[in-house]
Amino acid sequence: MNVSISIAHEEHYKFAQEICDTMEASALLRGTGIAKRSPEYIQKKMQNHDAIIALENGKFAGFCYIESWQHGQFVANSGLIVHPDYRHLGLAKKIKKKVFEYSQEKYPGAKIFGITTGLAVMKINSDLGYKPVPFSELTADPTFWAGCKGCTNYDILERKEFKMCLCTGMLYDPNNKKPEEIKFNKKVLTRLKQIKQTFLKK
């Protein structure tokens, strides 16, 4: 598999309809809800360089886009999709990792989140450092939740007052370091203190 993964831009407009069709077909196949997106919306993401696209010899292989909320405090990696011809090859994980790293580069310090019903996406998110959280920990921007209107489960979200749905909320907070990172930092600080004490005794 010789797939290139890059930041999408205007020359990729021609794939917008195929991306939307692939998203819809995937949702129908899995029997789960997914917010529908128009080709115009996808093209806007490409124009703003807020999307990642995977291609093999000019053929569409995968896609994911970025949305920012509350003046860049929250960032969502949404619409992850892989063309049926490229599934079960680890491409989804590569795209997700690329868009995750790009999100941190473009929106430094932002909390990165997503909502999904897919177990595979949950696993990928978990490997990247996301944690399952209640919806109250995600953005409060009503525009984000309005984007769920195209999902078949939107009535459930409304009835639950936007506090829960069939999707699982997952969040990566760059301010919450992993336990191993904290442990490592403590070891470094302890060693520095020992060196300092040794130096002062001389």
MDTraj code that builds the backbone (N, CA, C; nanometers):
import mdtraj as md
import numpy as np

residues = "MET ASN VAL SER ILE SER ILE ALA HIS GLU GLU HIS TYR LYS PHE ALA GLN GLU ILE CYS ASP THR MET GLU ALA SER ALA LEU LEU ARG GLY THR GLY ILE ALA LYS ARG SER PRO GLU TYR ILE GLN LYS LYS MET GLN ASN HIS ASP ALA ILE ILE ALA LEU GLU ASN GLY LYS PHE ALA GLY PHE CYS TYR ILE GLU SER TRP GLN HIS GLY GLN PHE VAL ALA ASN SER GLY LEU ILE VAL HIS PRO ASP TYR ARG HIS LEU GLY LEU ALA LYS LYS ILE LYS LYS LYS VAL PHE GLU TYR SER GLN GLU LYS TYR PRO GLY ALA LYS ILE PHE GLY ILE THR THR GLY LEU ALA VAL MET LYS ILE ASN SER ASP LEU GLY TYR LYS PRO VAL PRO PHE SER GLU LEU THR ALA ASP PRO THR PHE TRP ALA GLY CYS LYS GLY CYS THR ASN TYR ASP ILE LEU GLU ARG LYS GLU PHE LYS MET CYS LEU CYS THR GLY MET LEU TYR ASP PRO ASN ASN LYS LYS PRO GLU GLU ILE LYS PHE ASN LYS LYS VAL LEU THR ARG LEU LYS GLN ILE LYS GLN THR PHE LEU LYS LYS".split()
xyz = np.array([
    [0.0841, -0.1196, 0.0000],
    [0.0000, 0.0000, 0.0000],
    [0.0879, 0.1250, 0.0000],
    [0.0772, 0.2041, -0.1075],
    [0.1581, 0.3245, -0.1210],
    [0.0677, 0.4471, -0.1096],
    [0.0160, 0.4697, 0.0097],
    [-0.0793, 0.5785, 0.0336],
    [-0.0078, 0.6983, 0.0935],
    [-0.0332, 0.8157, 0.0368],
    [0.0222, 0.9392, 0.0917],
    [-0.0852, 1.0086, 0.1745],
    [-0.0459, 1.0616, 0.2897],
    [-0.1385, 1.1325, 0.3780],
    [-0.0891, 1.2759, 0.3919],
    [-0.1732, 1.3711, 0.3558],
    [-0.1304, 1.5103, 0.3556],
    [-0.2447, 1.6040, 0.3931],
    [-0.2119, 1.7309, 0.4117],
    [-0.3126, 1.8327, 0.4399],
    [-0.3890, 1.8604, 0.3107],
    [-0.5207, 1.8542, 0.3177],
    [-0.6032, 1.8744, 0.1990],
    [-0.6119, 2.0232, 0.1634],
    [-0.6242, 2.0511, 0.0339],
    [-0.6434, 2.1886, -0.0117],
    [-0.7273, 2.1891, -0.1393],
    [-0.7262, 2.3035, -0.2096],
    [-0.8201, 2.3243, -0.3192],
    [-0.8149, 2.2173, -0.4282],
    [-0.7001, 2.1631, -0.4573],
    [-0.6900, 2.0649, -0.5658],
    [-0.7623, 1.9342, -0.5333],
    [-0.8041, 1.9192, -0.4067],
    [-0.8742, 1.7982, -0.3647],
    [-1.0260, 1.8155, -0.3631],
    [-1.0759, 1.9320, -0.4092],
    [-1.2203, 1.9566, -0.4143],
    [-1.2944, 1.8440, -0.4865],
    [-1.2324, 1.7884, -0.5894],
    [-1.2972, 1.6869, -0.6729],
    [-1.3350, 1.5605, -0.5961],
    [-1.2758, 1.5430, -0.4762],
    [-1.3059, 1.4233, -0.3965],
    [-1.4191, 1.4461, -0.2966],
    [-1.4698, 1.5692, -0.2869],
    [-1.5682, 1.6037, -0.1835],
    [-1.6940, 1.5182, -0.1895],
    [-1.7500, 1.4995, -0.3096],
    [-1.8721, 1.4204, -0.3218],
    [-1.8468, 1.2744, -0.2849],
    [-1.7349, 1.2199, -0.3284],
    [-1.7014, 1.0809, -0.2960],
    [-1.6822, 1.0627, -0.1464],
    [-1.6226, 1.1619, -0.0807],
    [-1.6034, 1.1557, 0.0641],
    [-1.7387, 1.1510, 0.1348],
    [-1.8313, 1.2382, 0.0939],
    [-1.9650, 1.2410, 0.1543],
    [-2.0397, 1.1096, 0.1304],
    [-2.0306, 1.0579, 0.0093],
    [-2.0984, 0.9314, -0.0237],
    [-2.0414, 0.8155, 0.0575],
    [-1.9095, 0.8143, 0.0775],
    [-1.8446, 0.7075, 0.1529],
    [-1.8847, 0.7141, 0.2998],
    [-1.8953, 0.8363, 0.3540],
    [-1.9394, 0.8538, 0.4927],
    [-2.0801, 0.7992, 0.5122],
    [-2.1702, 0.8344, 0.4201],
    [-2.3101, 0.7924, 0.4314],
    [-2.3238, 0.6414, 0.4160],
    [-2.2516, 0.5840, 0.3205],
    [-2.2579, 0.4394, 0.2987],
    [-2.2058, 0.3636, 0.4200],
    [-2.1007, 0.4165, 0.4831],
    [-2.0439, 0.3529, 0.6012],
    [-2.1423, 0.3544, 0.7170],
    [-2.2125, 0.4667, 0.7350],
    [-2.3105, 0.4773, 0.8429],
    [-2.4252, 0.3787, 0.8215],
    [-2.4707, 0.3651, 0.6984],
    [-2.5792, 0.2716, 0.6685],
    [-2.5361, 0.1271, 0.6914],
    [-2.4122, 0.0979, 0.6546],
    [-2.3592, -0.0372, 0.6705],
    [-2.3480, -0.0752, 0.8174],
    [-2.3031, 0.0202, 0.9000],
    [-2.2848, -0.0068, 1.0426],
    [-2.4149, 0.0063, 1.1212],
    [-2.5149, 0.0692, 1.0598],
    [-2.6421, 0.0873, 1.1284],
    [-2.6343, 0.1876, 1.2413],
    [-2.5385, 0.2796, 1.2312],
    [-2.5211, 0.3805, 1.3356],
    [-2.5448, 0.5191, 1.2784],
    [-2.5689, 0.6132, 1.3663],
    [-2.5927, 0.7499, 1.3230],
    [-2.4633, 0.8212, 1.2908],
    [-2.4691, 0.9097, 1.1936],
    [-2.3555, 0.9943, 1.1618],
    [-2.4109, 1.1240, 1.1030],
    [-2.3561, 1.2356, 1.1472],
    [-2.4028, 1.3636, 1.0967],
    [-2.3606, 1.3784, 0.9506],
    [-2.4565, 1.4043, 0.8641],
    [-2.4263, 1.4181, 0.7217],
    [-2.3561, 1.5504, 0.6943],
    [-2.2646, 1.5484, 0.6017],
    [-2.1932, 1.6685, 0.5603],
    [-2.2090, 1.6853, 0.4095],
    [-2.2182, 1.8090, 0.3655],
    [-2.2341, 1.8366, 0.2233],
    [-2.0980, 1.8491, 0.1568],
    [-2.0911, 1.8291, 0.0243],
    [-1.9642, 1.8487, -0.0469],
    [-1.9096, 1.9898, -0.0273],
    [-2.0006, 2.0879, -0.0182],
    [-1.9588, 2.2267, 0.0024],
    [-1.8895, 2.2440, 0.1371],
    [-1.9410, 2.1741, 0.2380],
    [-1.8804, 2.1808, 0.3712],
    [-1.7403, 2.1204, 0.3695],
    [-1.7275, 2.0070, 0.3040],
    [-1.5979, 1.9393, 0.2935],
    [-1.4982, 2.0274, 0.2180],
    [-1.5442, 2.0909, 0.1114],
    [-1.4575, 2.1785, 0.0331],
    [-1.4127, 2.2995, 0.1150],
    [-1.5008, 2.3482, 0.2005],
    [-1.4649, 2.4613, 0.2867],
    [-1.3530, 2.4220, 0.3818],
    [-1.3599, 2.3008, 0.4335],
    [-1.2545, 2.2509, 0.5218],
    [-1.1217, 2.2422, 0.4459],
    [-1.1282, 2.1976, 0.3228],
    [-1.0074, 2.1885, 0.2398],
    [-0.9510, 2.3275, 0.2125],
    [-1.0391, 2.4222, 0.1830],
    [-0.9965, 2.5583, 0.1538],
    [-0.9239, 2.6209, 0.2731],
    [-0.9723, 2.5909, 0.3941],
    [-0.9135, 2.6462, 0.5157],
    [-0.7970, 2.5627, 0.5699],
    [-0.7601, 2.4586, 0.4943],
    [-0.6531, 2.3674, 0.5373],
    [-0.6843, 2.3051, 0.6730],
    [-0.8105, 2.2679, 0.6901],
    [-0.8566, 2.2040, 0.8126],
    [-0.8972, 2.0590, 0.7868],
    [-0.8229, 1.9918, 0.7009],
    [-0.8565, 1.8522, 0.6703],
    [-0.7320, 1.7752, 0.6287],
    [-0.7388, 1.6448, 0.6493],
    [-0.6324, 1.5528, 0.6103],
    [-0.6908, 1.4541, 0.5098],
    [-0.6191, 1.4312, 0.4007],
    [-0.6683, 1.3380, 0.2999],
    [-0.5603, 1.2340, 0.2681],
    [-0.6055, 1.1112, 0.2431],
    [-0.5157, 1.0021, 0.2058],
    [-0.5464, 0.9606, 0.0621],
    [-0.4411, 0.9494, -0.0183],
    [-0.4572, 0.9140, -0.1592],
    [-0.3557, 0.8083, -0.1997],
    [-0.3956, 0.7256, -0.2941],
    [-0.3013, 0.6307, -0.3543],
    [-0.3108, 0.6439, -0.5057],
    [-0.2043, 0.6963, -0.5657],
    [-0.2011, 0.7165, -0.7114],
    [-0.3238, 0.7926, -0.7618],
    [-0.3602, 0.8976, -0.6882],
    [-0.4720, 0.9815, -0.7298],
    [-0.6092, 0.9279, -0.6940],
    [-0.6152, 0.8147, -0.6220],
    [-0.7430, 0.7573, -0.5812],
    [-0.7690, 0.7872, -0.4345],
    [-0.8939, 0.8275, -0.4041],
    [-0.9310, 0.8582, -0.2660],
    [-0.9218, 0.7342, -0.1772],
    [-0.8534, 0.7494, -0.0623],
    [-0.8383, 0.6368, 0.0305],
    [-0.8927, 0.6677, 0.1697],
    [-0.8831, 0.7924, 0.2144],
    [-0.9313, 0.8251, 0.3475],
    [-0.9337, 0.9746, 0.3722],
    [-1.0015, 1.0134, 0.4817],
    [-1.0218, 1.1563, 0.5068],
    [-1.0579, 1.1795, 0.6538],
    [-1.0249, 1.3003, 0.7026],
    [-1.0657, 1.3443, 0.8362],
    [-1.0510, 1.4959, 0.8388],
    [-1.1374, 1.5653, 0.9127],
    [-1.1279, 1.7107, 0.9165],
    [-1.1269, 1.7644, 1.0594],
    [-1.0920, 1.8917, 1.0709],
    [-1.0774, 1.9588, 1.1998],
    [-1.1832, 2.0674, 1.2149],
    [-1.2396, 2.0784, 1.3339],
    [-1.3290, 2.1883, 1.3687],
    [-1.2783, 2.2508, 1.4981],
    [-1.2828, 2.3824, 1.5074],
    [-1.2400, 2.4493, 1.6308],
    [-1.3581, 2.5232, 1.6932],
    [-1.3582, 2.5275, 1.8262],
    [-1.4686, 2.5873, 1.9003],
    [-1.4148, 2.6723, 2.0143],
    [-1.4981, 2.7691, 2.0570],
    [-1.4633, 2.8564, 2.1697],
    [-1.3245, 2.9192, 2.1508],
    [-1.3091, 2.9843, 2.0350],
    [-1.1860, 3.0567, 2.0023],
    [-1.0609, 2.9670, 2.0098],
    [-1.0770, 2.8435, 1.9624],
    [-0.9634, 2.7524, 1.9561],
    [-0.9308, 2.6805, 2.0858],
    [-1.0157, 2.6956, 2.1886],
    [-0.9911, 2.6241, 2.3144],
    [-1.0192, 2.4750, 2.2998],
    [-1.1157, 2.4430, 2.2138],
    [-1.1510, 2.3041, 2.1866],
    [-1.1363, 2.2770, 2.0375],
    [-1.0862, 2.1597, 2.0048],
    [-1.0714, 2.1185, 1.8653],
    [-1.1274, 1.9774, 1.8510],
    [-1.2085, 1.9575, 1.7472],
    [-1.2643, 1.8252, 1.7211],
    [-1.2046, 1.7680, 1.5935],
    [-1.1648, 1.6419, 1.5983],
    [-1.1229, 1.5686, 1.4794],
    [-1.2427, 1.4849, 1.4372],
    [-1.3066, 1.5242, 1.3288],
    [-1.4343, 1.4636, 1.2908],
    [-1.4302, 1.4028, 1.1507],
    [-1.5350, 1.3262, 1.1218],
    [-1.5535, 1.2739, 0.9873],
    [-1.4488, 1.1752, 0.9404],
    [-1.3859, 1.1040, 1.0328],
    [-1.2852, 1.0050, 0.9918],
    [-1.3512, 0.8972, 0.9066],
    [-1.2995, 0.8795, 0.7874],
    [-1.3550, 0.7788, 0.6975],
    [-1.2431, 0.7173, 0.6128],
    [-1.2539, 0.5878, 0.5888],
    [-1.1594, 0.5164, 0.5023],
    [-1.2401, 0.4474, 0.3927],
    [-1.1954, 0.4600, 0.2707],
    [-1.2625, 0.3953, 0.1572],
    [-1.2608, 0.2436, 0.1786],
    [-1.3703, 0.1742, 0.1430],
    [-1.3776, 0.0278, 0.1627],
    [-1.2579, -0.0494, 0.1091],
    [-1.1979, -0.0017, 0.0007],
    [-1.0832, -0.0724, -0.0585],
    [-0.9586, -0.0668, 0.0284],
    [-0.9591, 0.0213, 0.1300],
    [-0.8382, 0.0411, 0.2113],
    [-0.8619, 0.0125, 0.3595],
    [-0.9712, -0.0528, 0.3895],
    [-0.9993, -0.0846, 0.5292],
    [-0.9233, -0.2087, 0.5751],
    [-0.9049, -0.2162, 0.7070],
    [-0.8347, -0.3284, 0.7710],
    [-0.6865, -0.3315, 0.7333],
    [-0.6313, -0.2154, 0.6984],
    [-0.4888, -0.2063, 0.6641],
    [-0.4152, -0.1097, 0.7575],
    [-0.4852, -0.0623, 0.8599],
    [-0.4233, 0.0300, 0.9543],
    [-0.4229, 0.1746, 0.9081],
    [-0.4946, 0.2052, 0.7995],
    [-0.4936, 0.3412, 0.7461],
    [-0.5673, 0.4392, 0.8368],
    [-0.6759, 0.3953, 0.8972],
    [-0.7527, 0.4842, 0.9855],
    [-0.6653, 0.5366, 1.0991],
    [-0.5842, 0.4495, 1.1548],
    [-0.4962, 0.4888, 1.2647],
    [-0.3924, 0.5905, 1.2184],
    [-0.3410, 0.5716, 1.0973],
    [-0.2405, 0.6643, 1.0431],
    [-0.3009, 0.8020, 1.0177],
    [-0.4243, 0.8035, 0.9631],
    [-0.4923, 0.9304, 0.9373],
    [-0.5219, 1.0013, 1.0686],
    [-0.5711, 0.9253, 1.1648],
    [-0.6059, 0.9828, 1.2952],
    [-0.4823, 1.0398, 1.3637],
    [-0.3719, 0.9712, 1.3556],
    [-0.2477, 1.0190, 1.4168],
    [-0.2014, 1.1471, 1.3489],
    [-0.2142, 1.1518, 1.2160],
    [-0.1731, 1.2704, 1.1398],
    [-0.2590, 1.3907, 1.1748],
    [-0.3909, 1.3732, 1.1799],
    [-0.4801, 1.4851, 1.2091],
    [-0.4665, 1.5279, 1.3550],
    [-0.4356, 1.4329, 1.4426],
    [-0.4137, 1.4624, 1.5853],
    [-0.2901, 1.5507, 1.6021],
    [-0.1813, 1.5145, 1.5357],
    [-0.0580, 1.5921, 1.5434],
    [-0.0748, 1.7289, 1.4771],
    [-0.1464, 1.7316, 1.3653],
    [-0.1688, 1.8576, 1.2947],
    [-0.2561, 1.9513, 1.3781],
    [-0.3534, 1.8967, 1.4501],
    [-0.4400, 1.9768, 1.5365],
    [-0.3595, 2.0457, 1.6463],
    [-0.2644, 1.9726, 1.7033],
    [-0.1810, 2.0303, 1.8085],
    [-0.0892, 2.1395, 1.7537],
    [-0.0471, 2.1194, 1.6291],
    [0.0400, 2.2181, 1.5650],
    [-0.0375, 2.3454, 1.5305],
    [-0.1583, 2.3288, 1.4781],
    [-0.2374, 2.4435, 1.4345],
    [-0.3080, 2.5132, 1.5497],
    [-0.3455, 2.4360, 1.6524],
    [-0.4151, 2.4920, 1.7684],
    [-0.3426, 2.4509, 1.8964],
    [-0.2231, 2.5055, 1.9197],
    [-0.1451, 2.4654, 2.0380],
    [-0.2185, 2.4942, 2.1689],
    [-0.2182, 2.3938, 2.2565],
    [-0.2821, 2.4088, 2.3872],
    [-0.4293, 2.3757, 2.3891],
    [-0.4891, 2.3497, 2.2730],
    [-0.6323, 2.3205, 2.2666],
    [-0.6625, 2.1798, 2.3186],
    [-0.7806, 2.1652, 2.3762],
    [-0.8294, 2.0330, 2.4137],
    [-0.8895, 1.9700, 2.2886],
    [-0.8481, 1.8477, 2.2580],
    [-0.8934, 1.7803, 2.1365],
    [-0.9958, 1.6735, 2.1735],
    [-1.1098, 1.6755, 2.1068],
    [-1.2154, 1.5824, 2.1455],
    [-1.2864, 1.5251, 2.0236],
    [-1.3682, 1.4262, 2.0507],
    [-1.4494, 1.3658, 1.9465],
    [-1.5629, 1.2887, 2.0105],
    [-1.6676, 1.2656, 1.9340],
    [-1.7763, 1.1780, 1.9793],
    [-1.7947, 1.0707, 1.8724],
    [-1.8083, 0.9478, 1.9153],
    [-1.8152, 0.8379, 1.8194],
    [-1.8901, 0.7186, 1.8753],
    [-1.9453, 0.6381, 1.7859],
    [-2.0047, 0.5100, 1.8253],
    [-1.9148, 0.3943, 1.7827],
    [-1.8075, 0.4250, 1.7105],
    [-1.7215, 0.3204, 1.6560],
    [-1.6163, 0.2717, 1.7542],
    [-1.6149, 0.1417, 1.7782],
    [-1.5179, 0.0835, 1.8718],
    [-1.3744, 0.0997, 1.8209],
    [-1.3563, 0.0896, 1.6892],
    [-1.2219, 0.1039, 1.6318],
    [-1.1679, 0.2444, 1.6563],
    [-1.2540, 0.3449, 1.6389],
    [-1.2123, 0.4837, 1.6610],
    [-1.1819, 0.5068, 1.8088],
    [-1.2626, 0.4476, 1.8955],
    [-1.2382, 0.4594, 2.0399],
    [-1.1018, 0.4037, 2.0768],
    [-1.0668, 0.2901, 2.0155],
    [-0.9368, 0.2276, 2.0432],
    [-0.8235, 0.3172, 1.9956],
    [-0.8375, 0.3731, 1.8750],
    [-0.7352, 0.4624, 1.8218],
    [-0.7206, 0.5850, 1.9109],
    [-0.8343, 0.6437, 1.9495],
    [-0.8316, 0.7614, 2.0376],
    [-0.7617, 0.7305, 2.1689],
    [-0.7938, 0.6150, 2.2252],
    [-0.7341, 0.5747, 2.3526],
    [-0.5831, 0.5620, 2.3412],
    [-0.5362, 0.5046, 2.2310],
    [-0.3924, 0.4892, 2.2082],
    [-0.3223, 0.6243, 2.1968],
    [-0.3958, 0.7260, 2.1491],
    [-0.3391, 0.8602, 2.1326],
    [-0.3430, 0.9418, 2.2623],
    [-0.4125, 0.8889, 2.3639],
    [-0.4169, 0.9591, 2.4921],
    [-0.5510, 1.0202, 2.5276],
    [-0.6522, 0.9963, 2.4443],
    [-0.7872, 1.0436, 2.4766],
    [-0.8437, 0.9647, 2.5950],
    [-0.9337, 1.0297, 2.6701],
    [-1.0033, 0.9637, 2.7799],
    [-1.1538, 0.9785, 2.7604],
    [-1.2319, 0.8736, 2.7930],
    [-1.3782, 0.8872, 2.7860],
    [-1.4252, 0.9893, 2.8894],
    [-1.5129, 1.0795, 2.8487],
    [-1.5626, 1.1838, 2.9384],
    [-1.7107, 1.2075, 2.9127],
    [-1.7832, 1.2630, 3.0130],
    [-1.9225, 1.3019, 2.9881],
    [-1.9258, 1.4213, 2.8929],
    [-2.0375, 1.4396, 2.8273],
    [-2.0491, 1.5491, 2.7306],
    [-2.0248, 1.6858, 2.7946],
    [-2.0458, 1.6964, 2.9252],
    [-2.0261, 1.8239, 2.9946],
    [-1.8801, 1.8694, 2.9908],
    [-1.7876, 1.7750, 2.9628],
    [-1.6454, 1.8090, 2.9557],
    [-1.6047, 1.8563, 2.8164],
    [-1.6965, 1.8451, 2.7205],
    [-1.6680, 1.8871, 2.5837],
    [-1.7107, 2.0318, 2.5640],
    [-1.6944, 2.0831, 2.4440],
    [-1.7308, 2.2215, 2.4186],
    [-1.8793, 2.2473, 2.4465],
    [-1.9061, 2.3656, 2.4998],
    [-2.0445, 2.4062, 2.5261],
    [-2.1009, 2.4852, 2.4089],
    [-2.0220, 2.5028, 2.3040],
    [-2.0644, 2.5806, 2.1881],
    [-2.1841, 2.5134, 2.1209],
    [-2.3005, 2.5802, 2.1173],
    [-2.4208, 2.5191, 2.0574],
    [-2.4043, 2.4880, 1.9089],
    [-2.3106, 2.5570, 1.8423],
    [-2.2892, 2.5324, 1.6999],
    [-2.2384, 2.3903, 1.6762],
    [-2.1552, 2.3406, 1.7702],
    [-2.1049, 2.2038, 1.7561],
    [-2.2195, 2.1047, 1.7625],
    [-2.3059, 2.1203, 1.8625],
    [-2.4145, 2.0249, 1.8805],
    [-2.5188, 2.0385, 1.7703],
    [-2.5305, 2.1574, 1.7123],
    [-2.6214, 2.1756, 1.5992],
    [-2.5747, 2.0932, 1.4798],
    [-2.4445, 2.0674, 1.4747],
    [-2.3891, 1.9857, 1.3673],
    [-2.4347, 1.8415, 1.3736],
    [-2.4940, 1.8012, 1.4853],
    [-2.5435, 1.6641, 1.5004],
    [-2.6844, 1.6477, 1.4433],
    [-2.7439, 1.7555, 1.3948],
    [-2.8817, 1.7480, 1.3456],
    [-2.8972, 1.6511, 1.2295],
    [-2.7894, 1.6301, 1.1557],
    [-2.7969, 1.5373, 1.0429],
    [-2.7867, 1.3920, 1.0842],
    [-2.7680, 1.3658, 1.2136],
    [-2.7559, 1.2288, 1.2645],
    [-2.8931, 1.1718, 1.2953],
    [-2.9120, 1.0435, 1.2694],
    [-3.0409, 0.9786, 1.2947],
    [-3.0738, 0.9700, 1.4428],
    [-2.9742, 0.9897, 1.5285],
    [-2.9966, 0.9805, 1.6732],
    [-3.0132, 1.1171, 1.7399],
    [-3.0303, 1.2226, 1.6594],
    [-3.0365, 1.3586, 1.7155],
    [-3.1517, 1.3736, 1.8143],
    [-3.2621, 1.3015, 1.7916],
    [-3.3762, 1.3130, 1.8826],
    [-3.3400, 1.2628, 2.0223],
    [-3.2517, 1.1621, 2.0291],
    [-3.2055, 1.1109, 2.1592],
    [-3.1231, 1.2182, 2.2303],
    [-3.0352, 1.2822, 2.1558],
    [-2.9507, 1.3884, 2.2120],
    [-3.0362, 1.5010, 2.2671],
    [-3.1406, 1.5373, 2.1941],
    [-3.2309, 1.6442, 2.2394],
    [-3.3039, 1.6031, 2.3664],
    [-3.3564, 1.4811, 2.3679],
    [-3.4319, 1.4342, 2.4850],
    [-3.3434, 1.4293, 2.6095],
    [-3.2150, 1.4014, 2.5892],
    [-3.1207, 1.3944, 2.7011],
    [-3.0576, 1.5310, 2.7309],
    [-3.1138, 1.6361, 2.6707],
    [-3.0686, 1.7740, 2.6942],
    [-2.9192, 1.7914, 2.6651],
    [-2.8718, 1.7210, 2.5608],
    [-2.7339, 1.7314, 2.5130],
    [-2.6303, 1.6873, 2.6185],
    [-2.6736, 1.6043, 2.7111],
    [-2.5844, 1.5531, 2.8149],
    [-2.5317, 1.4141, 2.7813],
    [-2.6016, 1.3422, 2.6935],
    [-2.5569, 1.2081, 2.6535],
    [-2.6307, 1.1649, 2.5279],
    [-2.5759, 1.0647, 2.4621],
    [-2.6396, 1.0078, 2.3426],
    [-2.5800, 0.8685, 2.3228],
    [-2.5952, 0.8109, 2.2040],
    [-2.5350, 0.6805, 2.1776],
    [-2.3850, 0.6928, 2.1554],
    [-2.3397, 0.8115, 2.1206],
    [-2.1967, 0.8355, 2.1039],
    [-2.1260, 0.8418, 2.2395],
    [-1.9979, 0.8095, 2.2372],
    [-1.9123, 0.8252, 2.3545],
    [-1.8255, 0.9486, 2.3324],
    [-1.8200, 1.0358, 2.4328],
    [-1.7342, 1.1530, 2.4248],
    [-1.5932, 1.1157, 2.4687],
    [-1.4924, 1.1604, 2.3938],
    [-1.3531, 1.1326, 2.4298],
    [-1.2729, 1.2619, 2.4179],
    [-1.1828, 1.2826, 2.5133],
    [-1.1109, 1.4092, 2.5221],
    [-0.9624, 1.3883, 2.5470],
    [-0.8810, 1.4662, 2.4741],
    [-0.7375, 1.4724, 2.5010],
    [-0.7071, 1.6117, 2.5550],
    [-0.6610, 1.6177, 2.6789],
    [-0.6265, 1.7446, 2.7425],
    [-0.4746, 1.7520, 2.7528],
    [-0.4095, 1.8415, 2.6781],
    [-0.2628, 1.8498, 2.6813],
    [-0.2065, 1.8895, 2.8169],
    [-0.2946, 1.9413, 2.9039],
    [-0.2493, 1.9829, 3.0374],
    [-0.2442, 1.8666, 3.1358],
    [-0.3052, 1.7557, 3.0987],
    [-0.3028, 1.6366, 3.1842],
    [-0.1972, 1.5412, 3.1340],
    [-0.0823, 1.5385, 3.1988],
    [0.0269, 1.4531, 3.1537],
    [0.0027, 1.3084, 3.1946],
    [0.0576, 1.2189, 3.1158],
    [0.0455, 1.0773, 3.1449],
    [0.1247, 1.0429, 3.2709],
    [0.0807, 0.9423, 3.3465],
    [0.1505, 0.9018, 3.4690],
    [0.2984, 0.8748, 3.4486],
    [0.3353, 0.8118, 3.3364],
    [0.4756, 0.7796, 3.3140],
    [0.5585, 0.9058, 3.2920],
    [0.4942, 1.0097, 3.2320],
    [0.5639, 1.1367, 3.2108],
    [0.5892, 1.2056, 3.3441],
    [0.4885, 1.2014, 3.4325],
    [0.5027, 1.2620, 3.5638],
    [0.6108, 1.1902, 3.6433],
    [0.6104, 1.0557, 3.6370],
    [0.7098, 0.9755, 3.7068],
    [0.8501, 1.0089, 3.6568],
    [0.8628, 1.0227, 3.5240],
    [0.9922, 1.0554, 3.4651],
    [1.0400, 1.1916, 3.5143],
    [0.9490, 1.2899, 3.5148],
    [0.9856, 1.4241, 3.5589],
    [1.0305, 1.4251, 3.7044],
    [0.9679, 1.3454, 3.7892],
    [1.0065, 1.3372, 3.9299],
    [1.1470, 1.2809, 3.9437],
    [1.1785, 1.1803, 3.8621],
    [1.3117, 1.1209, 3.8658],
    [1.4175, 1.2232, 3.8258],
    [1.3862, 1.3018, 3.7213],
    [1.4796, 1.4040, 3.6747],
    [1.5014, 1.5094, 3.7826],
    [1.3923, 1.5540, 3.8453],
    [1.4026, 1.6559, 3.9493],
    [1.4826, 1.6053, 4.0687],
    [1.4600, 1.4786, 4.1054],
    [1.5339, 1.4193, 4.2179],
    [1.6826, 1.4152, 4.1867],
    [1.7171, 1.3773, 4.0650],
    [1.8576, 1.3700, 4.0250],
    [1.9217, 1.5074, 4.0240],
    [1.8491, 1.6075, 3.9772],
    [1.9007, 1.7446, 3.9741],
    [1.9260, 1.7969, 4.1148],
    [1.8354, 1.7624, 4.2067],
    [1.8525, 1.8033, 4.3464],
    [1.9772, 1.7394, 4.4064],
    [2.0008, 1.6112, 4.3731],
    [2.1190, 1.5412, 4.4232],
    [2.2465, 1.6062, 4.3710],
    [2.2467, 1.6425, 4.2433],
    [2.3637, 1.7089, 4.1836],
    [2.3873, 1.8439, 4.2493],
    [2.2769, 1.9166, 4.2736],
    [2.2879, 2.0490, 4.3362],
    [2.3450, 2.0383, 4.4771],
    [2.2951, 1.9405, 4.5544],
    [2.3430, 1.9222, 4.6916],
    [2.4896, 1.8844, 4.6929],
    [2.5328, 1.7991, 4.5993],
    [2.6707, 1.7598, 4.5878],
    [2.7591, 1.8797, 4.5562],
    [2.7103, 1.9651, 4.4671],
    [2.7849, 2.0841, 4.4262],
    [2.7995, 2.1814, 4.5436],
    [2.6926, 2.1985, 4.6229],
    [2.6966, 2.2924, 4.7352],
    [2.7902, 2.2475, 4.8480],
    [2.8107, 2.1173, 4.8579],
    [2.8980, 2.0637, 4.9621],
    [3.0454, 2.0873, 4.9304],
    [3.0725, 2.1095, 4.8007],
    [3.2140, 2.1270, 4.7615],
    [3.2661, 2.2635, 4.8051],
])
top = md.Topology()
chain = top.add_chain()
for i, resn in enumerate(residues, 1):
    res = top.add_residue(resn, chain, resSeq=i)
    for name in ("N", "CA", "C"):
        top.add_atom(name, md.element.get_by_symbol(name[0]), res)
traj = md.Trajectory(xyz[None], top)
